[in-house]
Amino acid sequence: SLNFENPVTIDRVEIVNGWARSEELYNMNNRVSSLKITAAGGGSATVALQDSNFDYQSSDVGLSGFSYQFAIDAVHKGRDPDTCIAEIRIHGRPGPAAQGMN
């Protein structure tokens, strides 16, 4: 979960999938193939992630709210049962109710 004091619009997320430190570690662990982002006030977006991509994968989201839930829907299987995400960047701005607040 990700919670904010004021409403935030998430425009885009960028994700480095898996344990991207090395190809061996990447293949050893599960990697996310589908990630669902849900805004507590309503609305959701599903992010599809490619396998064998060690760089940032960008996806437009377009959700607004105070709170967000990130849930893994599906994985690319590795040898070990754990699932890894190396990094997530969130690009957003103040949400509609927060704009104009000082």
C-alpha positions in Angstrom: 0.0 0.0 0.0 1.0 3.6 -0.6 -0.8 6.3 1.4 -0.7 10.1 1.0 -1.9 12.9 3.3 -3.5 14.7 0.3 -4.9 13.3 -3.0 -2.3 12.5 -5.6 -2.7 11.6 -9.3 -0.3 8.9 -10.4 0.3 9.5 -14.1 3.0 6.8 -14.7 5.0 4.1 -13.1 8.4 2.8 -14.1 9.5 -0.6 -12.8 12.7 -2.6 -12.9 11.4 -6.1 -12.7 13.0 -9.0 -10.9 16.3 -9.1 -9.0 18.1 -7.3 -11.8 21.6 -7.4 -10.1 22.7 -10.2 -12.4 21.2 -12.5 -15.0 21.7 -15.5 -12.7 19.8 -13.8 -9.8 17.1 -12.5 -12.3 16.4 -16.0 -13.5 16.6 -17.6 -10.1 13.6 -15.6 -8.7 10.1 -15.1 -10.0 9.5 -11.8 -11.9 6.2 -9.9 -12.1 4.3 -10.3 -15.3 1.2 -8.4 -14.3 0.8 -5.8 -11.5 -2.6 -4.3 -10.6 -2.7 -0.8 -9.0 -6.0 0.1 -7.3 -6.9 3.5 -6.0 -8.9 3.3 -2.7 -11.5 5.8 -4.0 -12.1 3.7 -7.2 -10.4 2.9 -10.4 -7.5 0.6 -11.2 -4.8 0.0 -13.8 -3.0 -3.2 -14.8 0.7 -3.0 -15.7 2.1 -5.7 -17.9 5.8 -6.4 -17.5 8.1 -8.1 -20.0 10.4 -10.8 -19.0 14.2 -10.6 -19.7 14.1 -6.8 -19.5 16.7 -5.4 -17.0 15.8 -1.8 -17.6 12.9 0.4 -16.5 9.5 -0.5 -18.0 7.1 2.4 -18.2 3.3 2.3 -18.0 0.7 5.1 -18.0 -1.6 4.7 -15.0 -3.9 7.8 -14.7 -5.3 7.2 -11.2 -6.2 9.7 -8.4 -6.7 9.2 -4.7 -5.2 9.2 -1.2 -4.3 5.5 -1.1 -3.1 2.9 -3.5 -2.8 -0.9 -3.4 -0.2 -2.7 -5.5 -1.0 -6.4 -6.1 0.9 -9.0 -8.1 -1.6 -10.7 -10.5 0.8 -13.1 -12.3 4.5 -13.9 -12.4 7.2 -15.2 -14.8 8.4 -18.3 -12.9 12.0 -18.6 -11.6 13.7 -21.5 -9.8 12.8 -20.1 -6.4 9.3 -19.2 -5.2 10.0 -15.7 -4.1 9.0 -12.7 -6.4 11.2 -9.7 -6.8 10.9 -6.1 -8.0 14.1 -4.2 -8.0 12.8 -0.6 -8.2 9.6 1.4 -8.7 9.4 5.0 -9.7 6.1 6.8 -9.4 5.4 9.9 -11.5 2.5 12.0 -10.2 1.2 15.3 -9.2 -1.2 16.8 -6.6 -4.7 15.3 -7.1 -7.8 17.4 -8.1 -8.8 18.3 -4.5 -5.2 19.3 -3.5 -4.6 21.6 -6.5 -4.7 25.2 -5.3 -3.9 24.3 -1.7 -0.9 26.1 -0.2 
